Amino acid sequence: MLACLACGMAALLGFSGLALADPSWRLEQPEPPAGVTFKVPLGAPGDLKFWAPNRGLLAVEGNAVIPRGLFVWNGSVWRQLSTVCGGSGDTTRIAWAGPTEFWVITTPSLPRVGSGNALCHFKDGEVVGSYSTAAQSADPYKQMTSAACLSASDCWFGGVGSRDPTGERAGSFHLHWDGTTLASFYGPQGRGVSDLQSFGGQIIESTFVGPRAEGDGEVELAEPEGGSPSLLHRIVAGVFSNDPFLPAPIVGVADDGSELLALDSDGTQLWAAGGGAASGPAPAPDESVARPPLILRMDPVTGVFMTVPISPSQFGGTDRVVDIAAVPGGSSALAAVVGFAQRRATNIKATVALVAADGAVTIDRLPSSGAGRGAAARVACPAANDCWMVTTAGWLFHWSDATAQPIDIEPAFQTVITFRPNEAAEQFVPDTPPADDSQLFAPPVVEQRPVVRPPAKAIRLPAVMRNVKSRLKGTTLTLSFRLVRKAKVALIAYRGSKTVAHTAKLLLSPGLRRLVLRLNVKRWPTRLKFDVTEPGRKPATGDDQIVVTT
């Protein structure tokens, strides 16, 4: 079957056997981490995107051996690019914004938690921005599962159907990056967004039937849709509109029994794909509607989406296309096909299908021999004879004619990225905090009262704290100091006589130490105090405590 698929792809793409030099599928797994003998799966994949045949990104959930994060392809090998900004395979998505710039939908920085409700902005080999919101914020981010950029200053992220805290805005949650800030939008039709794709200067989005993947909650629609759901939308200059495409009726399948799961374009052709709905009111719990896979292609002349007439006999009753990749330079696409009940299976053979615009299909299952390595999860085709597939377990397969690619030596992709700004440490407040004059919280020198010991001789101990320094960033006050002796230390903030903030009282060993205090602009302190207790000594009182007034 592998040879058959190679021949089928060659014929559909219009190349001779000599031109493609007998392309075939082969396992192309990264080398294992140090100390691991055999190549291992990478964990559930989130997304697989290429900027060029020798520059690709793979987001993985990771496992006990592989760190959660990103891998990069340089034309020769895959290797770890980032150990930060990873996330669940269900929600982690990648959007290229430029040759060395991209975004990742991820999990927020600790102590915030969630899946798909944060963003990392990578540029020139580092994370230049990290974004999430506190759950109780006035405009919280909702779960996102799709991303696409028209340019470095025009990126969109789509997610679940929801409402804002005020209840005034309802629909599918979106974030938009304009090059400077992120702003939230609620698409008028509240169906969850399954994918976003830039094409022809606009953003195309596909949707589930329900408010989220496999979700059966209520969907709020700004515009009635008639019988069948509108599964495709267009976003132009921030304005949402419904695409006129509606799935053709099928006997025994409800009007809301189909949904779309994926989009892809090579710049000249645009494809969409899905299958039986697993969300909305039509399917039974943990099932999908039985219908053939649904594959669409935009007519390059009219700009209208048309259903590709594939034969249902080639697929199972609940097979769905979970991802699709336009093959550059032709009129075909590579589809990842999986039965709904096997969508997370990690030990079955993967099904990939090459689909031509006229409905001709060539199917193969990978690997060709040996045990299964998981269902097909993500596919991508950066060139005509160069396609990739990653399984649900995290095994990578490469279809090519073994033509060597130039090694990508771009510095932005040569080192492992391990640092991410902690956006959860920032305190979002409605007012601008007072400016730090660098001396506002500088404490005076600390002196201890003399300790009386026999024979009634007064001894003055060195101050327990030295070199006290303060730094105010936003509403976060950090005081660093050198502790001379072991002591229990706390920092307390007062407004008048009322405590407005304090740290825990910690037993600290001698050395460089620091305390971090979160302040509130509405209850800004007028006085700070160190509460210091040394083991075996009386607690400091009165003048023995360090007091700072503002």
GUKEPA-410329 format. One record per residue (C-alpha): residue in one letter; x, z, y. Coordinates in pm, 1 decimal. Last residue first. Example, Ala and Ser with C-alpha at 12.3 -4.5 7.8 and 13.67 -1.06 7.14 Angstrom:
REM GUKEPA-410329
code_px_pz_py
S_1367.0_714.0_-106.0
A_1230.0_780.0_-450.0
END
This chain:
REM GUKEPA-410329
code_px_pz_py
T_551.2_5328.4_5675.3
T_662.0_5663.2_5534.9
V_913.6_5719.7_5258.3
V_938.7_6044.1_5060.6
I_1201.9_6123.6_4802.4
Q_1120.0_6456.1_4646.3
D_1353.1_6754.8_4689.7
D_1207.3_6819.1_5036.7
G_882.7_6944.8_4889.1
T_906.3_6977.1_4513.7
A_1140.5_6855.2_4241.7
P_1048.5_6971.4_3894.7
K_1259.6_7263.0_3765.6
R_1549.8_7165.2_3545.0
G_1593.2_7143.6_3167.5
P_1512.6_6772.3_3159.7
E_1530.3_6626.5_3513.6
T_1203.2_6560.1_3692.5
V_1169.7_6302.8_3970.9
D_848.5_6201.3_4154.0
F_957.4_5933.9_4399.9
K_725.8_5913.1_4698.2
L_580.8_5635.2_4908.7
R_382.4_5671.3_5231.8
T_148.5_5462.1_5441.2
P_17.6_5262.5_5148.2
W_-192.9_4944.7_5178.5
R_-539.6_4993.3_5033.5
K_-695.2_4659.1_5121.3
V_-361.8_4486.7_5075.1
N_-342.5_4621.9_4719.0
L_-4.3_4715.1_4576.8
R_151.7_4659.7_4233.0
L_453.1_4886.5_4182.8
V_763.7_4790.4_3988.3
L_1028.8_5048.6_3904.7
R_1396.9_4970.4_3852.7
R_1698.9_5104.8_3668.8
L_2076.9_5067.2_3677.9
G_2237.1_5344.2_3472.8
P_2156.4_5689.5_3340.3
S_1872.0_5709.7_3086.6
L_1509.8_5697.8_3194.5
L_1215.0_5912.6_3089.9
L_916.9_5734.3_3243.1
K_639.8_5854.5_3471.1
A_395.6_5562.8_3481.0
T_381.1_5380.6_3810.9
H_155.9_5467.8_4100.8
A_-97.8_5320.8_4337.3
V_-351.4_5429.7_4601.2
T_-300.6_5808.2_4592.1
K_-495.5_5965.0_4879.0
S_-335.0_6200.8_5130.1
G_-285.0_5936.4_5395.8
R_-253.2_5617.5_5201.5
Y_-22.6_5721.4_4923.0
A_204.2_5530.8_4683.7
I_367.2_5708.3_4386.2
L_686.5_5606.9_4206.1
A_766.9_5783.6_3879.4
V_1089.3_5913.1_3728.1
K_1172.2_6133.9_3430.6
A_1543.5_6201.1_3434.1
K_1872.2_6133.7_3258.1
R_2156.4_6162.2_3507.1
V_2310.5_5937.6_3770.5
L_2021.4_5690.6_3794.2
R_2120.7_5379.0_3988.9
F_1836.1_5227.9_4185.9
S_1595.6_4934.8_4205.9
L_1261.0_4944.3_4381.9
T_1028.0_4649.7_4327.2
L_711.1_4613.5_4536.0
T_462.7_4344.8_4432.8
T_202.8_4259.7_4695.3
G_365.3_3933.6_4798.4
K_728.1_3991.6_4717.8
L_862.9_4321.0_4850.8
R_1216.2_4416.6_4749.7
S_1359.0_4767.9_4773.8
K_1702.3_4916.9_4718.4
V_1808.3_5268.4_4612.7
N_2184.2_5288.6_4576.6
R_2181.1_5636.3_4423.4
M_1944.6_5860.6_4233.4
V_2022.5_6204.1_4079.5
A_2204.0_6308.0_4394.8
P_2528.9_6486.4_4312.5
L_2484.6_6851.6_4223.8
R_2540.3_7121.6_4481.2
I_2683.3_7437.4_4319.7
A_2603.7_7783.3_4456.9
K_2804.8_8066.6_4296.7
A_2615.5_8371.5_4169.0
P_2864.8_8435.3_3887.8
P_2661.6_8300.2_3725.7
R_2459.6_7987.7_3809.8
V_2248.6_7895.7_4108.6
V_2151.9_7526.7_4130.6
P_2177.9_7388.9_4480.3
R_1878.9_7188.9_4600.0
Q_1911.4_6822.1_4519.0
E_1986.9_6560.1_4779.5
V_1853.9_6206.6_4792.3
V_1977.4_5962.3_5056.5
P_1686.9_5811.6_5244.9
P_1447.5_5557.9_5098.0
A_1436.7_5190.4_5210.1
F_1069.6_5094.7_5193.1
L_1025.7_4925.8_5527.3
Q_1389.3_4832.8_5559.7
S_1378.1_4469.6_5442.8
D_1122.5_4380.3_5714.3
D_872.2_4274.7_5448.0
A_575.7_4092.3_5595.4
P_230.9_4243.1_5553.3
P_11.1_4100.1_5278.0
T_-198.7_3789.8_5347.0
D_-558.9_3861.4_5261.6
P_-784.5_3741.9_4975.4
V_-557.7_3872.6_4697.5
F_-404.5_3697.5_4395.2
Q_-135.3_3917.6_4247.0
E_153.5_3724.3_4092.5
A_284.7_3855.6_3762.2
A_51.9_3626.0_3564.0
E_236.1_3324.7_3708.1
N_542.4_3416.0_3505.6
P_780.8_3130.1_3580.9
R_890.6_2964.7_3254.4
F_1241.6_2978.7_3115.2
T_1366.5_2854.6_2776.0
I_1417.4_2481.8_2829.5
V_1650.7_2344.0_2562.2
T_1904.7_2098.6_2699.9
Q_1937.7_1718.8_2698.2
F_1597.2_1601.7_2822.1
A_1637.3_1623.9_3200.8
P_1991.1_1487.1_3170.9
E_1865.7_1135.6_3077.5
I_2089.1_1023.9_2789.5
D_1822.4_840.7_2588.1
I_1995.5_675.2_2294.3
P_1932.2_300.5_2287.5
Q_1689.7_214.0_2007.3
A_1804.8_79.9_1672.1
T_1568.4_-163.7_1499.6
A_1453.9_7.5_1179.5
D_1155.3_-229.1_1139.8
S_925.6_52.4_1248.0
W_648.0_289.0_1140.1
H_755.8_652.1_1185.3
F_606.5_956.6_1009.4
L_633.4_1310.8_1148.2
W_528.5_1621.3_951.6
G_360.4_1898.7_1154.3
A_109.1_2047.5_912.7
T_-183.4_1862.1_1073.2
T_11.2_1537.8_1037.2
V_211.6_1342.6_1292.2
M_192.6_963.6_1319.5
W_425.0_730.8_1505.1
C_431.7_360.0_1589.4
D_706.1_109.2_1676.9
N_660.1_-260.1_1606.2
A_460.2_-335.7_1919.1
A_608.5_-53.5_2125.4
P_527.8_307.3_2229.9
C_263.7_341.2_1956.5
A_119.0_692.7_1924.1
V_-78.3_879.6_1657.7
R_-196.4_1239.8_1624.2
A_-364.7_1441.3_1347.4
A_-340.8_1257.6_1015.9
A_-422.0_1500.1_735.7
G_-143.9_1703.7_580.0
R_180.1_1661.5_388.8
G_40.2_1527.8_60.6
A_251.9_1558.2_-249.2
G_470.6_1276.9_-377.9
S_439.9_907.1_-319.2
S_313.6_676.5_-43.5
P_325.8_956.3_210.7
L_95.9_867.8_370.1
R_-226.5_680.9_303.2
D_-284.4_322.2_410.1
I_-564.2_123.0_562.7
T_-571.9_-229.5_706.8
V_-883.9_-309.6_907.1
A_-1027.1_-630.6_1050.5
G_-1294.2_-544.3_1306.7
D_-1245.7_-836.5_1549.4
A_-1041.6_-618.8_1790.3
A_-801.9_-533.1_1508.9
V_-781.5_-189.3_1347.7
L_-469.0_-52.3_1177.8
A_-583.2_251.2_981.9
V_-396.1_571.8_904.9
T_-501.6_821.2_638.4
A_-283.0_1127.2_573.8
K_-235.3_1256.2_219.7
I_-357.1_1609.7_158.7
N_-163.7_1937.1_180.2
T_-214.2_2060.7_537.3
A_-591.9_2037.7_563.9
R_-720.5_2102.7_916.5
R_-958.2_1805.5_948.6
Q_-1039.3_1805.1_575.9
A_-1410.7_1892.0_604.9
F_-1449.9_1636.2_884.9
G_-1295.5_1351.3_687.4
V_-983.7_1217.1_856.1
V_-874.8_894.1_1024.4
A_-581.3_855.5_1262.4
A_-622.0_509.9_1416.9
L_-363.8_246.0_1511.4
A_-488.0_-13.3_1759.8
S_-508.2_-389.4_1780.6
S_-527.3_-664.4_2042.1
G_-161.6_-741.0_2104.4
G_137.6_-660.6_2322.0
P_131.1_-284.5_2288.7
V_-50.7_-123.1_1993.6
A_-323.8_98.2_2140.3
A_-313.2_443.1_1981.9
I_-614.9_631.1_1843.9
D_-683.7_992.0_1755.2
V_-947.3_1188.3_1560.8
V_-1112.1_880.1_1409.9
R_-1388.7_1028.2_1195.5
D_-1462.8_1015.4_823.4
T_-1790.5_1188.6_731.6
G_-1934.2_928.9_492.9
G_-1595.8_804.0_374.9
F_-1439.8_483.9_501.2
Q_-1380.7_124.1_391.8
S_-1747.5_55.7_314.5
P_-1842.8_117.1_678.1
S_-1698.9_-225.4_772.8
I_-1562.7_-233.0_1126.1
P_-1746.1_-412.6_1407.2
V_-1552.5_-284.7_1713.3
T_-1812.7_-149.6_1956.0
M_-1775.8_-299.9_2302.5
F_-1677.8_-124.3_2625.9
V_-1728.7_-346.9_2931.4
G_-1443.9_-449.0_3161.9
T_-1577.0_-806.2_3160.0
V_-1252.4_-991.1_3088.5
P_-1039.2_-734.6_2900.7
D_-1339.7_-622.2_2691.6
M_-1291.6_-249.5_2649.5
R_-1249.4_-152.8_2286.5
L_-1462.0_91.7_2091.0
I_-1425.8_260.6_1751.2
L_-1690.2_483.2_1587.7
P_-1612.9_600.7_1233.3
P_-1905.9_554.2_996.1
R_-2192.6_809.2_1002.0
A_-2264.4_1146.8_845.2
V_-2317.3_1402.3_1122.7
S_-2050.2_1670.0_1119.1
E_-2051.2_2007.0_948.2
D_-1951.1_2362.0_1033.2
P_-2310.2_2451.2_1129.1
A_-2552.1_2160.2_1069.8
P_-2501.8_1860.6_1298.3
A_-2755.8_1726.3_1554.3
P_-2780.7_1999.9_1820.0
G_-2445.6_1950.9_1997.0
S_-2108.5_1939.7_1833.8
A_-1970.9_1790.9_1512.9
A_-2093.2_1443.9_1606.3
G_-2020.4_1161.7_1363.2
G_-1742.9_932.0_1476.5
G_-1467.0_907.5_1733.3
A_-1275.6_632.3_1907.4
A_-1189.8_481.3_2244.6
W_-956.8_189.7_2321.3
L_-825.1_34.7_2641.9
Q_-617.0_-283.4_2662.4
T_-373.8_-391.2_2934.8
G_-188.2_-72.7_3025.0
D_-111.0_27.2_2666.3
S_-428.2_235.1_2655.0
D_-562.3_531.0_2461.3
L_-879.5_738.0_2423.6
A_-986.5_1001.8_2170.3
L_-1270.5_1216.2_2034.1
L_-1594.9_1030.3_2102.2
E_-1931.8_1152.6_1979.2
S_-2216.5_1032.2_1759.2
G_-2531.9_1209.9_1630.9
D_-2707.4_1240.2_1968.5
D_-2939.4_945.2_1901.0
A_-2989.8_1078.8_1548.6
V_-2839.1_894.8_1252.9
G_-3065.8_792.4_964.5
V_-3069.7_425.5_1060.3
I_-2794.5_357.2_1310.7
P_-2861.1_293.0_1680.0
A_-2573.3_137.9_1878.1
P_-2363.7_393.0_2066.2
L_-2423.1_389.5_2444.2
F_-2186.4_234.9_2701.6
P_-2308.7_241.3_3062.3
D_-2012.6_448.1_3188.1
N_-2137.5_754.9_3372.3
S_-1991.0_831.5_3714.7
F_-1766.2_1102.7_3858.2
V_-1622.3_1087.7_4209.9
G_-1279.3_1243.6_4268.4
A_-1125.8_922.6_4402.0
V_-1254.0_734.6_4093.9
I_-1340.6_929.1_3779.6
R_-1512.4_730.1_3504.5
H_-1728.1_871.3_3228.4
L_-1780.7_791.1_2861.1
L_-2003.3_970.8_2610.2
S_-2334.2_922.3_2787.5
P_-2569.2_1085.9_2539.4
S_-2840.6_877.6_2371.6
G_-3213.3_886.2_2453.6
G_-3237.1_909.7_2830.4
E_-2934.7_1041.6_3011.8
P_-3092.1_1270.3_3270.3
E_-2854.9_1335.0_3563.0
A_-2701.5_1670.2_3656.9
L_-2681.5_1761.9_3290.1
E_-2629.7_2116.6_3167.0
V_-2538.4_2130.9_2798.2
E_-2663.3_2428.7_2597.6
G_-2440.7_2557.2_2322.3
D_-2370.7_2378.2_1992.2
G_-1991.5_2375.1_1995.9
E_-1778.9_2181.7_1745.0
A_-1550.3_2071.6_2026.7
R_-1697.0_2193.0_2357.5
P_-2012.9_2169.4_2570.1
G_-2189.8_1958.0_2306.9
V_-2196.8_1581.1_2255.2
F_-1820.1_1554.1_2281.9
T_-1675.4_1354.2_2564.0
S_-1451.2_1065.6_2664.7
E_-1289.8_1034.8_3005.0
I_-1160.2_733.1_3197.1
I_-945.2_798.3_3502.8
Q_-903.4_518.6_3754.2
G_-632.0_289.4_3884.5
G_-676.2_32.1_3608.0
F_-646.4_281.8_3326.2
S_-554.4_650.1_3312.3
Q_-684.5_826.0_3001.4
L_-864.2_1155.7_2949.6
D_-978.5_1305.5_2618.9
S_-1240.4_1531.1_2454.4
V_-1419.8_1652.3_2767.4
G_-1700.5_1897.2_2689.4
R_-2047.4_1775.0_2789.2
G_-2167.6_1922.9_3117.2
Q_-2253.0_1602.2_3303.5
P_-2188.3_1671.5_3671.5
G_-1813.3_1718.3_3626.8
Y_-1718.3_2059.7_3762.3
F_-1411.6_2039.1_3982.8
S_-1128.7_2286.0_4035.7
A_-839.2_2230.0_4275.0
L_-467.0_2242.4_4198.8
T_-227.8_2213.9_4491.1
T_61.8_2008.0_4623.1
G_83.7_1671.0_4449.6
D_-292.7_1626.6_4438.3
W_-343.6_1808.3_4108.3
H_-705.2_1809.3_3984.5
L_-860.2_2064.9_3751.0
H_-1176.6_1994.2_3554.8
F_-1456.9_2197.5_3395.1
S_-1750.8_2005.7_3249.6
G_-2072.5_2095.6_3429.4
A_-2207.2_2373.4_3649.4
R_-2132.3_2485.4_4003.8
E_-2357.8_2739.7_4177.6
G_-2346.4_2996.8_3899.4
T_-2135.0_3223.1_4117.7
P_-1883.0_3281.9_3838.7
D_-1834.3_2903.6_3783.1
R_-2034.7_2741.0_3508.4
S_-1932.8_2577.2_3177.9
G_-1884.3_2258.6_2979.4
V_-1534.6_2264.5_2836.3
G_-1223.4_2092.3_2954.9
G_-1059.6_1821.4_3158.1
F_-722.9_1799.8_3335.5
W_-653.6_1538.8_3601.2
C_-330.4_1431.2_3770.5
D_-280.3_1249.9_4101.7
S_41.1_1333.3_4286.2
A_290.2_1232.2_4015.6
S_76.6_925.7_3948.5
L_-239.1_823.9_3762.3
C_-200.7_1130.0_3542.9
A_-387.2_1232.8_3227.6
A_-490.5_1555.9_3052.6
S_-736.0_1679.5_2789.7
T_-835.5_2002.3_2612.8
M_-894.5_2255.9_2891.0
Q_-1043.3_2604.7_2855.2
K_-1175.2_2743.0_3182.9
Y_-968.5_2831.1_3488.5
P_-1115.8_3110.9_3695.5
D_-1258.2_3058.0_4045.9
A_-1329.9_3401.8_4196.4
S_-1084.3_3573.7_3966.5
Q_-1202.2_3811.5_3693.4
A_-1031.4_3627.5_3407.3
A_-704.8_3618.9_3599.6
T_-592.4_3268.2_3678.7
S_-333.9_3030.7_3535.8
Y_-53.8_2810.3_3667.2
S_316.0_2764.3_3596.2
G_527.8_2538.3_3814.5
V_879.4_2397.6_3819.2
V_941.3_2426.0_3444.5
E_1282.5_2268.0_3404.9
G_1455.8_1947.1_3296.6
D_1387.3_1719.6_3592.4
K_1021.0_1818.0_3624.5
F_789.9_2016.8_3399.8
H_455.7_2152.6_3526.4
C_298.7_2410.1_3296.4
L_-78.0_2459.3_3293.4
A_-309.9_2740.0_3182.4
N_-652.2_2781.6_3018.6
G_-584.4_2599.6_2690.6
S_-589.2_2907.8_2473.3
G_-618.2_3255.1_2622.0
V_-419.9_3560.6_2719.3
R_-288.9_3713.9_3038.9
P_-17.8_3977.7_2997.0
L_160.9_3747.4_2948.7
S_194.2_3394.4_3081.1
P_-103.8_3168.5_3026.3
T_-148.7_2941.9_2721.3
T_-83.3_2570.0_2747.3
I_-194.5_2237.6_2892.7
V_133.7_2056.5_2949.5
W_233.2_1847.3_3250.5
F_504.7_1582.7_3287.0
E_797.5_1471.9_3498.9
T_1122.0_1296.9_3405.7
P_994.5_936.1_3380.7
G_681.5_1016.1_3581.7
A_350.1_1202.0_3556.3
W_330.2_1210.4_3174.2
A_34.2_1414.6_3048.7
I_64.9_1645.6_2746.4
R_-201.9_1850.2_2562.4
T_-215.4_2189.4_2391.1
T_-577.9_2275.4_2303.5
D_-640.6_2258.8_1928.9
G_-271.5_2271.6_1833.7
S_-252.9_2613.1_1993.6
G_13.1_2675.2_2251.2
G_354.1_2588.1_2387.1
C_468.7_2644.4_2744.4
V_805.7_2789.4_2643.8
T_1046.0_2707.6_2360.6
S_1124.9_2370.0_2513.2
L_1310.9_2055.4_2411.0
Q_1357.0_2108.1_2036.0
R_1499.5_1799.6_1865.1
W_1379.6_1462.8_1738.0
V_1643.0_1205.1_1656.0
S_1749.7_847.7_1735.1
G_1554.0_705.6_2026.6
N_1568.9_1031.1_2223.7
W_1257.5_1202.0_2080.4
V_1168.1_1539.0_2236.6
F_1012.5_1849.3_2081.0
L_793.1_2097.6_2267.9
G_686.1_2458.4_2216.8
R_612.4_2712.7_1942.6
P_931.5_2809.0_1766.3
I_987.3_2667.2_1414.9
V_1058.0_2899.9_1120.7
A_752.8_3129.0_1099.4
N_531.2_2859.5_1250.9
G_514.2_2629.0_1551.1
E_207.6_2522.7_1746.6
V_368.6_2190.7_1825.3
A_381.9_1966.7_2132.9
L_554.5_1632.9_2075.4
L_721.3_1435.9_2353.4
G_869.2_1087.0_2349.9
R_1155.6_901.3_2513.7
N_1330.0_623.9_2319.6
P_1026.1_397.4_2276.2
A_926.6_477.2_2637.0
W_710.4_739.2_2813.5
F_571.7_856.7_2482.3
K_298.2_1111.4_2397.9
L_217.1_1321.5_2090.6
D_-17.4_1619.9_2138.4
G_-107.2_1960.1_1996.5
P_58.5_1941.2_1657.7
A_-3.4_2210.3_1393.6
G_324.8_2352.7_1267.3
L_670.0_2196.5_1265.8
P_697.4_2124.0_894.4
V_1036.3_2197.6_734.2
K_1354.5_2007.0_658.0
F_1559.1_2188.3_397.2
T_1850.2_2432.3_408.1
V_1751.1_2659.0_698.5
G_2042.2_2858.9_846.1
A_2038.9_2670.1_1175.5
P_1700.4_2510.9_1242.3
P_1594.3_2212.5_1031.2
E_1675.8_1854.4_1138.2
P_1378.6_1677.9_1288.7
Q_1147.4_1481.9_1054.0
E_1129.7_1102.4_1045.0
L_937.2_1031.5_721.5
R_909.4_659.0_667.8
W_649.9_390.5_731.1
S_745.9_25.9_702.7
P_862.0_-274.8_898.9
D_974.5_-576.5_688.6
A_1214.8_-738.8_932.3
L_949.7_-756.6_1208.0
A_1054.5_-1098.4_1333.6
L_1142.6_-1217.8_984.5
G_803.3_-1120.3_844.9
S_636.5_-1321.8_1117.8
F_465.3_-1159.7_1414.1
G_106.0_-1210.7_1532.5
L_14.6_-845.7_1576.9
L_-256.4_-865.5_1312.8
A_-29.6_-1043.8_1066.4
A_262.3_-805.3_1112.8
M_32.4_-502.6_1094.4
G_-124.0_-630.0_772.7
C_214.0_-709.1_618.7
A_339.3_-358.6_696.0
L_12.4_-210.4_569.4
C_42.2_-405.0_246.4
A_402.7_-295.0_198.5
L_286.1_61.7_243.0
M_0.0_0.0_0.0
END
